[in-house]
């Protein structure tokens, strides 16, 4: 996996939902579930503590562009 780039939307979602960069990296590196979507987007999910983190991203060249981050338990 390449370098991780966060969109402004993803950074805001992480801040509002109290999700750390380490949790995003862990979800990307070791997802429990992977869903491929239209347009090349990919959703990965992973439970971390009380959270169920969903990261939506697409691979652009040699980097990972994180589009959105959500705690599905909230």
MODA-V742055 format. One record per backbone hydrogen bond with DSSP energy under -1.0 kcal/mol. CO is the residue of the C=O (numbers start at 1). NH is the residue of the N-H. If there is no record, write none. Layout:
# MODA-V742055
CO | NH
CO | NH
This chain:
# MODA-V742055
3 | 64
5 | 66
7 | 11
8 | 12
9 | 13
10 | 14
11 | 15
12 | 16
13 | 17
14 | 19
20 | 24
21 | 25
22 | 26
23 | 27
24 | 28
25 | 29
26 | 30
33 | 45
35 | 43
38 | 41
41 | 37
42 | 57
43 | 35
44 | 55
45 | 32
45 | 33
46 | 53
48 | 51
51 | 48
52 | 72
53 | 46
54 | 70
55 | 44
56 | 67
56 | 68
57 | 42
58 | 65
60 | 63
63 | 60
64 | 5
65 | 58
66 | 7
68 | 56
70 | 54
71 | 74
